[in-house]
Amino acid sequence: MNAVVKVGGKQYYVTEGSEIFVEKLNANSGDVVRFDQVLMLDSKVGNPYLTNVTVEGEVLKNGKNKKIRVFKYKSKDRSNRHTQGHRQPYTKIRITKING
């Protein structure tokens, strides 16, 4: 089964056994999370969500991505060069079951 799930304002295409990186959730490793906002299941499309359909997943780990450099620059204005780093927190989830 294939599904499209909305988590944290983003949409993810998932299948059973797939692993996804979502924005950080308040869950510990080993916890089971359920997603009720299912937009599509195989060929059925919701309006906006499908009813009586859930996607279950197991939290594998919480962490932070690699650091990226944010560089702000305004041309012809040398005093406004600015760099800073950012590490986005994430939660890694393995999809275990698609009910529907």
Protein Blocks (a to p, Z undefined) as FASTA:
>chain_A
ZZdddeehiacdddehiacddddddddehiacddfbdfbghjaccdfbcehiacddddfb
dcdddddddddddehilklgccddddddddddddfbdcZZ
